[in-house]
């Protein structure tokens, strides 16, 4: 018969400690730490009256907007299940009182950037007042659970776009150019150009700098190049010598360093119709070619949805919301501007590319909801 020895009191205590530790570890595994298998067939609806942002994060998505007059930020898993939902920010309740002497307060989250620690930095445009209207910027840093850990307010500032710099700081584009450090302290500001009236559509560049497009005096598309710390290196314009009203809405950098700019062009003489515009430049921003196309309806190229070496998918819009003809078209082009595919689709709020090989489509649903679904990249142009 085996000679079993009784456990000592120390061994018994050690065993119990291990058992409790194991149980505690199992119970403490929250939704945030539980992996979810990515299901490309799943859909879900999120209650939002207005959608601000939808971004892809390491373990799912972050979505923000207005729900019942409150700024609402939700973390979703990869199948759109809600991990947490926050709508109790003291700065996040919007209101509007009509009539004589009425006032309002409105918030728009322009962008959310995830920092190296997994925290979320929210860049908010604030508009408020009554007979007199004020604009300000609120920058709020949240932890990975949506709790506020820091914020700053920039008075008398309007914001239309923001991007991260290569020193983990931020560049804010609005009625002035503002450089913030990673801790949200202000490094410098520049009042030379008001981007509220020109637009600021920004991308990172191959040399760790920034490139930006918009419109110069509502007449010409411009292209600006900044270094990694936000210092302006050059500005180029005059891409269309004829009397047109041109706007640059988005851009990508090609593998050879040049740029593709998309937007719209409009003749300043009758019939005043608006057409799609594509501009190809070299690495210095000088024109290689321009192409435009369109019919009798107003139409324009709105933004790049996907970009690879020689494959670009763009959202094209035909007609304004109140026009007889109003539709959304997905257009696929090469780096030479050749259209290789196009497809009319339902209008959508966002179409976000996920590196796993699909797009997340966000579209308005009934009952003030945003419907989220997944579309495989190979199915995007299927008939």
N, C-alpha and C positions, 0 to 999 in steps of 0.2 A: 504494500500500500504506500502511495506517495507520502512523503513526510512534509505536510503543509505546516508552515509556521504562522501563528496568529500575527495580524498586522499590529504594529505599534500604534500608540495614540497619535504620534506625529504623522505616520502614514495615513491614518484615517482622516485626520484634519486636512492633509494635503490633497487627498482624494476628493473631499467635499469641496475644497476651494476650486479644484479643476472643474468639477461638475457645475458649480455655480458660474464659473467663468465662461464655460461653454454655453450654458443656457442664456446668460446675459448677452453673449456675442450674437446668438441667434436672434434674440428679441430686439436687440438694438440695431439690427440691419433694417434701416428705414427704406422707404421707396427710393430715396435719393441714391442709395448705394446698390440697389437691386438691379442687375442687368436685365434688359428687355430685348427680346429678339425682334429685329426690324421686320415689320410686315408691310409690304408695299401695296397691299390690297385694302388697307384699313382707312376709314374716314372718321372724322369727329367734328363736332361743332363747339365753338367757344363763344360765350356770350360777350360780345363787344359791339357797341353802337358804331364806333369808329376804330379802324385799325391804324396803328402807328408803325410798328416794326414787327418783323418776323426774322429771327436770325438763327442760324445753325450753331449749336454749341457742342461741346465734346460728347455729352450723353443725351442729347435731345434738342430741344428748341426753346427759345425765349420769345414770347409774344407779348405785345403791349398795345394799349389803346384806351378808349374811354368806354366805361360800362356804368350806366346809371349816373352819369355826371361825375364819375370818379376815375382818375388815372388808375388803370389796372395792369399789373405785370404778372404774368404766369410763366412758370417753368413747366415744360411738357417733356415727357419721355419720347423716344423715337416713334412711338405709335400714337402720339398726341394725347396721352393720358396726363391729367394734371397732377404734377408733383406738389407744387405749392402755388398759392394765389394770393397776391397782396393788393389791397385797394384802400389802405388806411394811412396813406402818406398825408401829412398835414398840409403840404403844398399842392395836393393833387385833386382837390374838389373844385370843379368848375361851376360857374353860375352866370346868369344873365337876368337882370331885372329891367323890364321895359318901361316906357313912359318917360315923362319929364324928370330929369335928374337921375335916371337909371344908370346902372353900372354893370360891368361884366368882368370876368376873370377867366382866361382861357390858357390851357397848357397844350403844347404839342411836343412830344418826344421826337426830336429830329433824328437822333441816332443813339444806339447803345453799343458800346465797345467793351469786349471782354479783356481784362488785363492779364498779366502773367500769373497772378495769384488766383485767378478764377473769379474775381470780383467783377461786377458790372458797373460801368460808368455811363450814366444817362445824361444826355445833353438836351435840355428842355428849353424851348422858346416860350416865353411868358408874354402875353398881351393882356393889358387890363386898363380900366379907366371908365370914363363916361363921356362927358363933353371933351375932355382931353384924354388922349390915349398914350400909354407908356409901353415901351418894349424893354424887356430884360432877358437875361439868360440865367438859367439855374442849372448847375452841374452837380449831380448827385451820384455818390458812389455807394453801391449796395454790395453786401456780401453775397455769397453763393446761395443763400436762403431768402434773398430779397430784403434783408433788413438794412436800414440806412446806417452808414458808418461815417459819412463825411459829405459836406455839400458847400458850395460857394455860390454867390449871386453876383452877376455882373450887370450893374445898372446901365441904363441908356444904351443898351446893346441889342441889336437884332441879329438872329442866327438863321442861316439857311443850310449850312452843311458843316461837317467836322470830319477830321481824319486823324489817325494816330501817326506820330513821327517815329523815326528810327531810334530815338533816345527814350522811348516809352512815354513821351509827352503827347500833346494834342494841339492841332491847329484848328481854330475856329474861324469860319468864313461868314461874314455878315456885313453890317455897315462899317466894319473895320476888320482887320486881320489880327487875331490874338493868339499868342503862343502860351500854352500852359505846360508846366512841368508835370511829372507823373503824380506828385502829391497835390495837384490842382492849384499850386501857387502860380502866379502870373510871371512869365519871364519877360515878355515884351508885347507891345501892340503897335500896329501900323495903320494910319488913317488914309493912306494914299489912294485906295480904291474901295468903293462901296459895292460889295458883291450882291447886295439885296436887289440892285437894279440890273446886274449883269449875269447873275447865275454863277454857280460854283459846283461843277460836277467833277469829282476828284478820284484819282487812282494812284496807287503806289507805282513807282517806276523801277526798272531793272537795276538802277544804280542806288537804290534805297532812298530815292527822292520822291517827289510828288509831281503830278501833272494835272492840269485843270483846264476845263473848257467852259464856255458860256457865250455871251453876246456882248459886243462892244457897242455901246450906245444904241442898242436894239437894231443895229444895222449889219454888223459883221460878226462872224464867229471868231473867237480868239482862242489861243492856246498858250498857257503859261507853264513854265517849268520852275520848280522850287528844288532846293537841295533838301537833305534829310532833316535839317533843323528848321525848315520853313522859310529860308531866305530865297527871295525871288532871283532867278538866274536870267530868264529872258521871257519876252512876250512876243507872240507872232499873231498877225491878223491879215486882212486883205485877201482872204481865200476866194472871194467872189468879186470880181471887178465890176460886174454889172450892178445897176441900182436895185438890189434885192434887200429884203429884210430877213436876215439869217439868224438862226439860233443853234448853238451847240448844246445837245442834251446829254450826251454821254461819250465816253472814249475808252479805248483799250490800247495798250502798247503791244506791238508786234515783237517777234523774236529777234528781228534785226534792229530793234530800237526805235523804229518809226511808230506812227500813231494812226489809228482809224478813229475819226470823229463822226458821229451821227447826229442828225437833228432835222431841221426843216429850213426851207427857203421859200420866200414869198415875194412875188413880183410887186413892186411899188406902183405899177400902172395896171389898169384893168386888163384881165379879169380878176386880179388880186388873189388868185388861187394859191393855196399852200401845197408844197410838194416835199417829198422825202429828199434828204441831202446826205451824201457820204463824202468825206474828205480823207485823202490818204496823204500823210506827210513823211518826210525822212526824220532821222533822229534829232535834227536841229529844228524841227517844226516847220520846215519849208514845204510848200505844196508839191506833191508828185502828180496828183490828179484830183478832180472833183466829179462826182456823178449825182444826178438827180433824176427822179422819176415820180410819176403819179398821174392821176386822171383829173377829172373836173372837180372832184370832191377835195376838201381840205384833208391832207394826210401828212403824217410825220413819223419819223423813227424816234421812239421814246427812250429806250434803254437796252443795253446788252443784258441778256439773260444767261448767256453761256459763251465762253471764249476758250478756244484751244488754238493750236498752231495755225490752222487754216480753216477753221470752222467756227462761225459766229452765229448765234441765235439772238434775234432782236424782236422786241415788241413794237409792232407798228399799229398806229391808231388812225382810223379813217373817220372823219367827221366829229363834231362836238356833240355833247350829250343831247342837245335839243335839235340837232340837224336831222333831216329826213333819212340820210344814210349815216349810221353810226355803228362801227364794228371794230373788233380787235383782230389783228392778223399776226401770226407768228411767221417771221421771215428768216431764212437761213442764207448766209452769204459766205463767200470766200474772202481772203485777204485782199483780193483784187476787185472786190465789190460785185462779183458775179452772183446773182440770185440763183440758188440751186434748189430751193424748196420754199413753199409758203402754204399756210393753212389758216382759214378763218376759224376762230375759236370763241367761246363764251368770254365775256369780259371778266377780268379777274383783278383783285386788289394787289396780289403779289404772286410771283412765280419764282421760287427760291431754289437754286441748284444745290444739291447735296452731293458731295464727292462719292457717296456710295453708288451713284449712278441713276438717280431719279430727281425729279422736281417736286417740291411741295407747292401745291396750288392753294391759295387763299382767296375765297370768293364770298360775296355776300349771300346769306341765306335768309330764310324767314325768321321772324321774332327777334330781329336785331342780333343775329348770330353771324359768326364767320365760320364758314365750312372749310375744313382742311382735308386735302386728299393728296395722294402721291401719283405721279405720272412717270413711268420709266422713260429714260431719255430716248430709247429706240421706238417708243410709242408716241412720241410727241407730234410727229407729222403723219401718223397713220391715218388713213382715210376712213 
